[in-house]
Amino acid sequence: MRALVQTVSRASVTVDDEVVGSISDGLLVLLGVTHSDDPAKADTLARKVWELRILDDEKSASDVGAPVLVVSQFTLYADARKGRRPSWSAAAPAEVAEPLVTAFADALRNRGAHVETGRFRTHMLVESVNVGPRTVVLEL
């Protein structure tokens, strides 16, 4: 699993002119899943994100109760080493990825996080106002 974590003052996901998830003063997590991922990795990565000291004064989302917006992002596994057209072969197929994205979000909720999500298999408009900006990539 690969997570791109950004601190945001606000972030939202819109699908078909409907806001399906939004947060203020928290973390936006773009989450990619690969073929070897499993629920245990989802749980471990959720813990790392929740406890990541990326907020002001080296605080974590768990320290301050910051909300998290989780958006599935298969393109985090793009391979563009050859040519100009990325390959997506390292990304898990939707049937594998969707339950693991849900497991990741549920693992955050189980730790006490307020979690909003995008909508899988839709064209999402993701908006964010980054703070800092502070961006970290975590990978398992």
Rosetta constraint file for C-alpha pairs under 8 A:
AtomPair CA 1 CA 31 HARMONIC 7.26 0.50
AtomPair CA 1 CA 32 HARMONIC 5.71 0.50
AtomPair CA 1 CA 33 HARMONIC 4.76 0.50
AtomPair CA 1 CA 34 HARMONIC 6.06 0.50
AtomPair CA 1 CA 37 HARMONIC 6.14 0.50
AtomPair CA 1 CA 41 HARMONIC 7.09 0.50
AtomPair CA 1 CA 42 HARMONIC 7.26 0.50
AtomPair CA 1 CA 45 HARMONIC 7.61 0.50
AtomPair CA 1 CA 139 HARMONIC 5.64 0.50
AtomPair CA 1 CA 140 HARMONIC 5.39 0.50
AtomPair CA 2 CA 31 HARMONIC 5.86 0.50
AtomPair CA 2 CA 32 HARMONIC 5.02 0.50
AtomPair CA 2 CA 33 HARMONIC 6.54 0.50
AtomPair CA 2 CA 76 HARMONIC 7.03 0.50
AtomPair CA 2 CA 77 HARMONIC 7.99 0.50
AtomPair CA 2 CA 137 HARMONIC 7.06 0.50
AtomPair CA 2 CA 138 HARMONIC 5.73 0.50
AtomPair CA 2 CA 139 HARMONIC 4.39 0.50
AtomPair CA 2 CA 140 HARMONIC 6.62 0.50
AtomPair CA 3 CA 29 HARMONIC 6.19 0.50
AtomPair CA 3 CA 30 HARMONIC 5.59 0.50
AtomPair CA 3 CA 31 HARMONIC 4.58 0.50
AtomPair CA 3 CA 32 HARMONIC 6.28 0.50
AtomPair CA 3 CA 137 HARMONIC 5.62 0.50
AtomPair CA 3 CA 138 HARMONIC 5.14 0.50
AtomPair CA 3 CA 139 HARMONIC 6.34 0.50
AtomPair CA 4 CA 29 HARMONIC 5.63 0.50
AtomPair CA 4 CA 30 HARMONIC 5.10 0.50
AtomPair CA 4 CA 31 HARMONIC 6.57 0.50
AtomPair CA 4 CA 135 HARMONIC 6.90 0.50
AtomPair CA 4 CA 136 HARMONIC 5.83 0.50
AtomPair CA 4 CA 137 HARMONIC 4.51 0.50
AtomPair CA 4 CA 138 HARMONIC 6.50 0.50
AtomPair CA 5 CA 27 HARMONIC 6.50 0.50
AtomPair CA 5 CA 28 HARMONIC 5.78 0.50
AtomPair CA 5 CA 29 HARMONIC 4.63 0.50
AtomPair CA 5 CA 30 HARMONIC 6.58 0.50
AtomPair CA 5 CA 49 HARMONIC 7.56 0.50
AtomPair CA 5 CA 135 HARMONIC 5.53 0.50
AtomPair CA 5 CA 136 HARMONIC 5.19 0.50
AtomPair CA 5 CA 137 HARMONIC 6.19 0.50
AtomPair CA 5 CA 138 HARMONIC 7.70 0.50
AtomPair CA 6 CA 27 HARMONIC 5.57 0.50
AtomPair CA 6 CA 28 HARMONIC 5.20 0.50
AtomPair CA 6 CA 29 HARMONIC 6.54 0.50
AtomPair CA 6 CA 130 HARMONIC 6.74 0.50
AtomPair CA 6 CA 131 HARMONIC 7.89 0.50
AtomPair CA 6 CA 133 HARMONIC 7.42 0.50
AtomPair CA 6 CA 134 HARMONIC 5.71 0.50
AtomPair CA 6 CA 135 HARMONIC 4.49 0.50
AtomPair CA 6 CA 136 HARMONIC 6.63 0.50
AtomPair CA 7 CA 25 HARMONIC 7.55 0.50
AtomPair CA 7 CA 26 HARMONIC 5.96 0.50
AtomPair CA 7 CA 27 HARMONIC 4.79 0.50
AtomPair CA 7 CA 28 HARMONIC 6.43 0.50
AtomPair CA 7 CA 54 HARMONIC 7.37 0.50
AtomPair CA 7 CA 55 HARMONIC 6.92 0.50
AtomPair CA 7 CA 130 HARMONIC 5.76 0.50
AtomPair CA 7 CA 131 HARMONIC 5.40 0.50
AtomPair CA 7 CA 132 HARMONIC 7.38 0.50
AtomPair CA 7 CA 133 HARMONIC 6.88 0.50
AtomPair CA 7 CA 134 HARMONIC 5.72 0.50
AtomPair CA 7 CA 135 HARMONIC 6.84 0.50
AtomPair CA 8 CA 24 HARMONIC 7.14 0.50
AtomPair CA 8 CA 25 HARMONIC 5.68 0.50
AtomPair CA 8 CA 26 HARMONIC 5.57 0.50
AtomPair CA 8 CA 27 HARMONIC 5.80 0.50
AtomPair CA 8 CA 28 HARMONIC 6.58 0.50
AtomPair CA 8 CA 128 HARMONIC 6.46 0.50
AtomPair CA 8 CA 129 HARMONIC 5.41 0.50
AtomPair CA 8 CA 130 HARMONIC 4.23 0.50
AtomPair CA 8 CA 131 HARMONIC 5.00 0.50
AtomPair CA 9 CA 24 HARMONIC 5.33 0.50
AtomPair CA 9 CA 25 HARMONIC 4.24 0.50
AtomPair CA 9 CA 26 HARMONIC 6.56 0.50
AtomPair CA 9 CA 128 HARMONIC 7.71 0.50
AtomPair CA 9 CA 129 HARMONIC 5.68 0.50
AtomPair CA 9 CA 130 HARMONIC 6.23 0.50
AtomPair CA 9 CA 131 HARMONIC 6.06 0.50
AtomPair CA 10 CA 22 HARMONIC 7.36 0.50
AtomPair CA 10 CA 23 HARMONIC 5.56 0.50
AtomPair CA 10 CA 24 HARMONIC 4.17 0.50
AtomPair CA 10 CA 25 HARMONIC 5.82 0.50
AtomPair CA 10 CA 26 HARMONIC 7.26 0.50
AtomPair CA 10 CA 128 HARMONIC 5.76 0.50
AtomPair CA 10 CA 129 HARMONIC 5.52 0.50
AtomPair CA 10 CA 130 HARMONIC 7.57 0.50
AtomPair CA 11 CA 22 HARMONIC 5.58 0.50
AtomPair CA 11 CA 23 HARMONIC 5.51 0.50
AtomPair CA 11 CA 24 HARMONIC 6.60 0.50
AtomPair CA 11 CA 28 HARMONIC 6.83 0.50
AtomPair CA 11 CA 69 HARMONIC 7.35 0.50
AtomPair CA 11 CA 126 HARMONIC 7.32 0.50
AtomPair CA 11 CA 127 HARMONIC 5.41 0.50
AtomPair CA 11 CA 128 HARMONIC 4.09 0.50
AtomPair CA 11 CA 129 HARMONIC 6.35 0.50
AtomPair CA 12 CA 19 HARMONIC 6.88 0.50
AtomPair CA 12 CA 20 HARMONIC 7.67 0.50
AtomPair CA 12 CA 21 HARMONIC 5.50 0.50
AtomPair CA 12 CA 22 HARMONIC 4.02 0.50
AtomPair CA 12 CA 23 HARMONIC 6.47 0.50
AtomPair CA 12 CA 69 HARMONIC 7.62 0.50
AtomPair CA 12 CA 126 HARMONIC 5.81 0.50
AtomPair CA 12 CA 127 HARMONIC 5.33 0.50
AtomPair CA 12 CA 128 HARMONIC 6.54 0.50
AtomPair CA 13 CA 19 HARMONIC 5.73 0.50
AtomPair CA 13 CA 20 HARMONIC 5.80 0.50
AtomPair CA 13 CA 21 HARMONIC 5.26 0.50
AtomPair CA 13 CA 22 HARMONIC 6.38 0.50
AtomPair CA 13 CA 117 HARMONIC 7.73 0.50
AtomPair CA 13 CA 118 HARMONIC 5.73 0.50
AtomPair CA 13 CA 124 HARMONIC 6.21 0.50
AtomPair CA 13 CA 125 HARMONIC 5.54 0.50
AtomPair CA 13 CA 126 HARMONIC 4.59 0.50
AtomPair CA 13 CA 127 HARMONIC 6.47 0.50
AtomPair CA 14 CA 18 HARMONIC 5.26 0.50
AtomPair CA 14 CA 19 HARMONIC 4.21 0.50
AtomPair CA 14 CA 20 HARMONIC 5.69 0.50
AtomPair CA 14 CA 21 HARMONIC 7.29 0.50
AtomPair CA 14 CA 118 HARMONIC 7.83 0.50
AtomPair CA 14 CA 124 HARMONIC 5.71 0.50
AtomPair CA 14 CA 125 HARMONIC 5.07 0.50
AtomPair CA 14 CA 126 HARMONIC 6.59 0.50
AtomPair CA 15 CA 19 HARMONIC 6.39 0.50
AtomPair CA 15 CA 20 HARMONIC 6.65 0.50
AtomPair CA 15 CA 119 HARMONIC 7.55 0.50
AtomPair CA 15 CA 122 HARMONIC 7.06 0.50
AtomPair CA 15 CA 123 HARMONIC 6.48 0.50
AtomPair CA 15 CA 124 HARMONIC 5.17 0.50
AtomPair CA 15 CA 125 HARMONIC 6.54 0.50
AtomPair CA 20 CA 117 HARMONIC 7.27 0.50
AtomPair CA 20 CA 118 HARMONIC 6.31 0.50
AtomPair CA 20 CA 119 HARMONIC 7.24 0.50
AtomPair CA 21 CA 69 HARMONIC 7.07 0.50
AtomPair CA 21 CA 116 HARMONIC 5.09 0.50
AtomPair CA 21 CA 117 HARMONIC 5.37 0.50
AtomPair CA 21 CA 118 HARMONIC 5.95 0.50
AtomPair CA 22 CA 69 HARMONIC 6.76 0.50
AtomPair CA 22 CA 116 HARMONIC 6.35 0.50
AtomPair CA 22 CA 117 HARMONIC 7.92 0.50
AtomPair CA 23 CA 67 HARMONIC 6.31 0.50
AtomPair CA 23 CA 68 HARMONIC 6.95 0.50
AtomPair CA 23 CA 69 HARMONIC 6.47 0.50
AtomPair CA 23 CA 116 HARMONIC 7.18 0.50
AtomPair CA 24 CA 67 HARMONIC 7.25 0.50
AtomPair CA 25 CA 66 HARMONIC 6.57 0.50
AtomPair CA 25 CA 67 HARMONIC 7.18 0.50
AtomPair CA 26 CA 61 HARMONIC 7.12 0.50
AtomPair CA 26 CA 66 HARMONIC 4.74 0.50
AtomPair CA 26 CA 67 HARMONIC 4.87 0.50
AtomPair CA 26 CA 68 HARMONIC 5.74 0.50
AtomPair CA 26 CA 69 HARMONIC 7.88 0.50
AtomPair CA 27 CA 61 HARMONIC 7.60 0.50
AtomPair CA 27 CA 66 HARMONIC 7.15 0.50
AtomPair CA 27 CA 67 HARMONIC 6.44 0.50
AtomPair CA 27 CA 68 HARMONIC 4.77 0.50
AtomPair CA 27 CA 69 HARMONIC 6.28 0.50
AtomPair CA 28 CA 68 HARMONIC 5.89 0.50
AtomPair CA 28 CA 69 HARMONIC 4.85 0.50
AtomPair CA 28 CA 70 HARMONIC 6.24 0.50
AtomPair CA 28 CA 71 HARMONIC 7.73 0.50
AtomPair CA 28 CA 128 HARMONIC 7.87 0.50
AtomPair CA 29 CA 68 HARMONIC 7.05 0.50
AtomPair CA 29 CA 69 HARMONIC 5.99 0.50
AtomPair CA 29 CA 70 HARMONIC 4.84 0.50
AtomPair CA 29 CA 71 HARMONIC 6.15 0.50
AtomPair CA 30 CA 70 HARMONIC 6.10 0.50
AtomPair CA 30 CA 71 HARMONIC 4.92 0.50
AtomPair CA 30 CA 72 HARMONIC 5.86 0.50
AtomPair CA 30 CA 73 HARMONIC 5.57 0.50
AtomPair CA 31 CA 70 HARMONIC 6.92 0.50
AtomPair CA 31 CA 71 HARMONIC 6.04 0.50
AtomPair CA 31 CA 72 HARMONIC 4.90 0.50
AtomPair CA 31 CA 73 HARMONIC 5.21 0.50
AtomPair CA 31 CA 74 HARMONIC 7.37 0.50
AtomPair CA 31 CA 76 HARMONIC 7.51 0.50
AtomPair CA 31 CA 101 HARMONIC 7.27 0.50
AtomPair CA 32 CA 72 HARMONIC 6.17 0.50
AtomPair CA 32 CA 73 HARMONIC 5.00 0.50
AtomPair CA 32 CA 74 HARMONIC 4.87 0.50
AtomPair CA 32 CA 75 HARMONIC 7.11 0.50
AtomPair CA 32 CA 76 HARMONIC 5.46 0.50
AtomPair CA 32 CA 77 HARMONIC 6.60 0.50
AtomPair CA 32 CA 91 HARMONIC 7.19 0.50
AtomPair CA 33 CA 37 HARMONIC 6.53 0.50
AtomPair CA 33 CA 74 HARMONIC 6.55 0.50
AtomPair CA 33 CA 77 HARMONIC 7.70 0.50
AtomPair CA 33 CA 91 HARMONIC 5.93 0.50
AtomPair CA 33 CA 92 HARMONIC 5.63 0.50
AtomPair CA 33 CA 97 HARMONIC 5.62 0.50
AtomPair CA 33 CA 100 HARMONIC 7.49 0.50
AtomPair CA 33 CA 101 HARMONIC 7.67 0.50
AtomPair CA 34 CA 77 HARMONIC 7.29 0.50
AtomPair CA 34 CA 90 HARMONIC 5.80 0.50
AtomPair CA 34 CA 91 HARMONIC 4.59 0.50
AtomPair CA 34 CA 92 HARMONIC 4.42 0.50
AtomPair CA 34 CA 97 HARMONIC 7.52 0.50
AtomPair CA 35 CA 90 HARMONIC 6.91 0.50
AtomPair CA 35 CA 91 HARMONIC 6.62 0.50
AtomPair CA 35 CA 92 HARMONIC 4.74 0.50
AtomPair CA 35 CA 93 HARMONIC 7.87 0.50
AtomPair CA 35 CA 96 HARMONIC 7.70 0.50
AtomPair CA 37 CA 41 HARMONIC 6.18 0.50
AtomPair CA 37 CA 42 HARMONIC 7.56 0.50
AtomPair CA 37 CA 100 HARMONIC 7.85 0.50
AtomPair CA 38 CA 42 HARMONIC 6.47 0.50
AtomPair CA 38 CA 100 HARMONIC 6.77 0.50
AtomPair CA 39 CA 43 HARMONIC 6.21 0.50
AtomPair CA 39 CA 100 HARMONIC 6.15 0.50
AtomPair CA 39 CA 103 HARMONIC 6.33 0.50
AtomPair CA 39 CA 104 HARMONIC 7.72 0.50
AtomPair CA 40 CA 44 HARMONIC 6.23 0.50
AtomPair CA 41 CA 45 HARMONIC 5.99 0.50
AtomPair CA 41 CA 140 HARMONIC 6.87 0.50
AtomPair CA 42 CA 46 HARMONIC 6.06 0.50
AtomPair CA 42 CA 100 HARMONIC 6.39 0.50
AtomPair CA 42 CA 101 HARMONIC 7.50 0.50
AtomPair CA 42 CA 103 HARMONIC 6.21 0.50
AtomPair CA 42 CA 104 HARMONIC 4.75 0.50
AtomPair CA 42 CA 107 HARMONIC 7.46 0.50
AtomPair CA 43 CA 47 HARMONIC 6.32 0.50
AtomPair CA 43 CA 103 HARMONIC 7.21 0.50
AtomPair CA 43 CA 104 HARMONIC 5.94 0.50
AtomPair CA 43 CA 107 HARMONIC 5.47 0.50
AtomPair CA 43 CA 108 HARMONIC 7.92 0.50
AtomPair CA 44 CA 48 HARMONIC 6.35 0.50
AtomPair CA 45 CA 49 HARMONIC 6.16 0.50
AtomPair CA 45 CA 104 HARMONIC 7.46 0.50
AtomPair CA 45 CA 138 HARMONIC 7.76 0.50
AtomPair CA 45 CA 139 HARMONIC 7.72 0.50
AtomPair CA 45 CA 140 HARMONIC 7.10 0.50
AtomPair CA 46 CA 50 HARMONIC 6.05 0.50
AtomPair CA 46 CA 104 HARMONIC 5.70 0.50
AtomPair CA 46 CA 105 HARMONIC 7.45 0.50
AtomPair CA 46 CA 107 HARMONIC 6.01 0.50
AtomPair CA 46 CA 108 HARMONIC 5.54 0.50
AtomPair CA 47 CA 51 HARMONIC 6.06 0.50
AtomPair CA 47 CA 107 HARMONIC 7.65 0.50
AtomPair CA 47 CA 108 HARMONIC 7.04 0.50
AtomPair CA 47 CA 111 HARMONIC 7.84 0.50
AtomPair CA 48 CA 52 HARMONIC 5.72 0.50
AtomPair CA 49 CA 61 HARMONIC 7.99 0.50
AtomPair CA 50 CA 60 HARMONIC 6.64 0.50
AtomPair CA 50 CA 61 HARMONIC 5.45 0.50
AtomPair CA 50 CA 62 HARMONIC 5.50 0.50
AtomPair CA 50 CA 108 HARMONIC 6.86 0.50
AtomPair CA 50 CA 111 HARMONIC 7.97 0.50
AtomPair CA 50 CA 113 HARMONIC 7.76 0.50
AtomPair CA 51 CA 60 HARMONIC 5.19 0.50
AtomPair CA 51 CA 61 HARMONIC 6.33 0.50
AtomPair CA 51 CA 62 HARMONIC 5.73 0.50
AtomPair CA 51 CA 63 HARMONIC 7.75 0.50
AtomPair CA 52 CA 59 HARMONIC 7.82 0.50
AtomPair CA 52 CA 60 HARMONIC 5.17 0.50
AtomPair CA 52 CA 61 HARMONIC 7.14 0.50
AtomPair CA 53 CA 58 HARMONIC 4.93 0.50
AtomPair CA 53 CA 59 HARMONIC 4.88 0.50
AtomPair CA 53 CA 60 HARMONIC 4.25 0.50
AtomPair CA 53 CA 61 HARMONIC 7.62 0.50
AtomPair CA 54 CA 58 HARMONIC 5.88 0.50
AtomPair CA 54 CA 59 HARMONIC 6.36 0.50
AtomPair CA 54 CA 60 HARMONIC 5.96 0.50
AtomPair CA 54 CA 134 HARMONIC 7.15 0.50
AtomPair CA 55 CA 59 HARMONIC 5.01 0.50
AtomPair CA 55 CA 60 HARMONIC 5.73 0.50
AtomPair CA 55 CA 61 HARMONIC 7.21 0.50
AtomPair CA 59 CA 63 HARMONIC 5.92 0.50
AtomPair CA 59 CA 64 HARMONIC 7.14 0.50
AtomPair CA 60 CA 64 HARMONIC 6.66 0.50
AtomPair CA 61 CA 65 HARMONIC 5.39 0.50
AtomPair CA 61 CA 66 HARMONIC 4.63 0.50
AtomPair CA 61 CA 67 HARMONIC 7.23 0.50
AtomPair CA 62 CA 66 HARMONIC 6.85 0.50
AtomPair CA 62 CA 112 HARMONIC 7.84 0.50
AtomPair CA 62 CA 113 HARMONIC 7.36 0.50
AtomPair CA 65 CA 112 HARMONIC 7.85 0.50
AtomPair CA 65 CA 113 HARMONIC 6.61 0.50
AtomPair CA 65 CA 114 HARMONIC 7.82 0.50
AtomPair CA 66 CA 113 HARMONIC 7.24 0.50
AtomPair CA 66 CA 114 HARMONIC 7.47 0.50
AtomPair CA 67 CA 113 HARMONIC 6.12 0.50
AtomPair CA 67 CA 114 HARMONIC 4.87 0.50
AtomPair CA 67 CA 115 HARMONIC 5.92 0.50
AtomPair CA 67 CA 116 HARMONIC 7.78 0.50
AtomPair CA 68 CA 113 HARMONIC 7.04 0.50
AtomPair CA 68 CA 114 HARMONIC 6.34 0.50
AtomPair CA 68 CA 115 HARMONIC 4.92 0.50
AtomPair CA 68 CA 116 HARMONIC 6.29 0.50
AtomPair CA 69 CA 115 HARMONIC 5.81 0.50
AtomPair CA 69 CA 116 HARMONIC 4.72 0.50
AtomPair CA 69 CA 117 HARMONIC 5.40 0.50
AtomPair CA 69 CA 118 HARMONIC 7.65 0.50
AtomPair CA 70 CA 105 HARMONIC 6.89 0.50
AtomPair CA 70 CA 115 HARMONIC 7.17 0.50
AtomPair CA 70 CA 116 HARMONIC 6.30 0.50
AtomPair CA 70 CA 117 HARMONIC 4.74 0.50
AtomPair CA 70 CA 118 HARMONIC 6.48 0.50
AtomPair CA 71 CA 117 HARMONIC 5.79 0.50
AtomPair CA 71 CA 118 HARMONIC 5.00 0.50
AtomPair CA 71 CA 119 HARMONIC 7.67 0.50
AtomPair CA 72 CA 101 HARMONIC 6.68 0.50
AtomPair CA 72 CA 118 HARMONIC 7.07 0.50
AtomPair CA 72 CA 120 HARMONIC 6.75 0.50
AtomPair CA 74 CA 78 HARMONIC 7.67 0.50
AtomPair CA 74 CA 88 HARMONIC 7.72 0.50
AtomPair CA 74 CA 91 HARMONIC 5.70 0.50
AtomPair CA 74 CA 92 HARMONIC 7.59 0.50
AtomPair CA 75 CA 88 HARMONIC 6.95 0.50
AtomPair CA 75 CA 91 HARMONIC 7.42 0.50
AtomPair CA 76 CA 91 HARMONIC 7.91 0.50
AtomPair CA 77 CA 88 HARMONIC 6.36 0.50
AtomPair CA 77 CA 89 HARMONIC 7.93 0.50
AtomPair CA 77 CA 90 HARMONIC 5.66 0.50
AtomPair CA 77 CA 91 HARMONIC 5.28 0.50
AtomPair CA 78 CA 86 HARMONIC 5.66 0.50
AtomPair CA 78 CA 87 HARMONIC 5.61 0.50
AtomPair CA 78 CA 88 HARMONIC 5.02 0.50
AtomPair CA 78 CA 89 HARMONIC 7.70 0.50
AtomPair CA 78 CA 90 HARMONIC 7.09 0.50
AtomPair CA 78 CA 91 HARMONIC 7.41 0.50
AtomPair CA 79 CA 86 HARMONIC 5.21 0.50
AtomPair CA 79 CA 87 HARMONIC 5.06 0.50
AtomPair CA 79 CA 88 HARMONIC 6.56 0.50
AtomPair CA 79 CA 90 HARMONIC 7.73 0.50
AtomPair CA 80 CA 84 HARMONIC 6.51 0.50
AtomPair CA 80 CA 85 HARMONIC 6.44 0.50
AtomPair CA 80 CA 86 HARMONIC 4.37 0.50
AtomPair CA 80 CA 87 HARMONIC 6.45 0.50
AtomPair CA 81 CA 86 HARMONIC 7.77 0.50
AtomPair CA 82 CA 86 HARMONIC 7.79 0.50
AtomPair CA 92 CA 96 HARMONIC 6.00 0.50
AtomPair CA 92 CA 97 HARMONIC 5.66 0.50
AtomPair CA 93 CA 97 HARMONIC 6.05 0.50
AtomPair CA 94 CA 98 HARMONIC 5.65 0.50
AtomPair CA 94 CA 121 HARMONIC 7.65 0.50
AtomPair CA 95 CA 99 HARMONIC 7.41 0.50
AtomPair CA 96 CA 100 HARMONIC 6.95 0.50
AtomPair CA 97 CA 101 HARMONIC 6.14 0.50
AtomPair CA 98 CA 102 HARMONIC 6.27 0.50
AtomPair CA 98 CA 120 HARMONIC 6.86 0.50
AtomPair CA 99 CA 103 HARMONIC 6.05 0.50
AtomPair CA 100 CA 104 HARMONIC 6.09 0.50
AtomPair CA 101 CA 105 HARMONIC 6.33 0.50
AtomPair CA 102 CA 106 HARMONIC 6.04 0.50
AtomPair CA 103 CA 107 HARMONIC 5.99 0.50
AtomPair CA 104 CA 108 HARMONIC 6.43 0.50
AtomPair CA 105 CA 109 HARMONIC 6.34 0.50
AtomPair CA 105 CA 115 HARMONIC 6.63 0.50
AtomPair CA 105 CA 117 HARMONIC 7.82 0.50
AtomPair CA 106 CA 110 HARMONIC 6.08 0.50
AtomPair CA 107 CA 111 HARMONIC 6.46 0.50
AtomPair CA 108 CA 112 HARMONIC 6.66 0.50
AtomPair CA 108 CA 113 HARMONIC 5.43 0.50
AtomPair CA 108 CA 114 HARMONIC 7.90 0.50
AtomPair CA 108 CA 115 HARMONIC 7.16 0.50
AtomPair CA 109 CA 113 HARMONIC 4.69 0.50
AtomPair CA 109 CA 114 HARMONIC 6.25 0.50
AtomPair CA 109 CA 115 HARMONIC 6.38 0.50
AtomPair CA 118 CA 124 HARMONIC 7.25 0.50
AtomPair CA 119 CA 124 HARMONIC 7.35 0.50
AtomPair CA 130 CA 134 HARMONIC 7.38 0.50
